[in-house]
């Protein structure tokens, strides 16, 4: 039987879940060379590991909604949390690189379920606190990405990389303990199932919303592409911005500070954007402004990378508010938990597939041309396209209504 959760547990559940959504991934990059040395592995393993987040975010994201419709949102989320805990607890201590990769896949796969299903869970259980919970989700996600790399600085000596990875298991344990209390109280919260008292008309509407493809919704397509391009830019900045700086004569310490500035501004954006989206009628100026600032940041890196390097990081960091904007638009542009879950499972997996291509292609191109100029010009163009797509996704439309309109047009066509 489903019970209402107190505000305290709603806040605690979302906060602890969001804080686990990046640490297990972001903590690996800074110690990757140590991992390769420990296993005596070739550099090709680094490519496999760095490709995992995008690939598994896509694959597990596609499986998330079908899983939630079978066992419920809370149980699917809890299963992902257990999978992440298993990977974090065992991964540092194995002696075989293949097992290490499998356990890394467990970490990433569990996180992917949380990425897709947590916004729908908030829509289903948050009620009038949904905006506050989405704010916590966005800010916690940003904080998780900023905290993860720091564990590499907390340990030294032989085997320090193992502790840098293992330390995040304690946060994962806290998550599992909190959600072990939450899951029995949420019941079988299948998105779109509705209460037992739901009318036949409600059930028929849910069926239509479940069966109509999100590809038929223009707003859903624009939001998916907008999410993909902003994620691609974020991955490129996380992976390549320090090298862009240092290749242009900026010190490595300044390059690291620049990346930290971007992460800090992403947290601020996560705190601000959900509340703004809930209050503002016309959202289109926001992605337009954020994309313009992203483009200006790339122009600065292209034309004067070493003159005021941190200014370009500030512009890119504010431009990174496209991420919390895209995340907050998922529940804002859907009415029912069913469509929120479907939309999240449409936007994020496909968007991450797009995002995963960016850093890989950039690396291949840079290796061939040896210059950043042409690459930065292309990135300016992607920022412009991102702004256009964000404006189209930000128009005041409810995707549920687009799906129902498509359904009725198809019936009339028959």
Secondary structure, DSSP 8 states (H G I E B T S, - for coil): ------HHHHHHHHHHHHHTSSHHHHHHHTTHHHHHHHHT--THHHHHHHHHHHHHHHHHHHHHHHHHHHH-HHHHHHHHHHHHHHHHHHHTT-S-HHHHHHHHHHHHHHHHHHHHHHHHHHHHH-GGGHHHHHHHHHHHHHHHHHHHGGGGGS--STTHHHHHHHTTHHHHHHHHHHHHHHHHHH-S--TT---TT--HHHHHHHHHHHHS-GGG-HHHHHHHHHHHHHHHHHHHHHHHHHHHHHHTT--HHHHHHHHHHHHHHHHHHHHHHHHHHHH-S--HHHHHHHHHHHHHHHHHHHHHTTTSHHHHHHHHHHHTTHHHHHHHHHHHT-SSHHHHHHHHHHHHHHHHHHHHHHHHHHHHHHHHH--SHHHHHHHHHHHHHHHHHHHHHHSS--HHHHHHHHHHHHHHH-
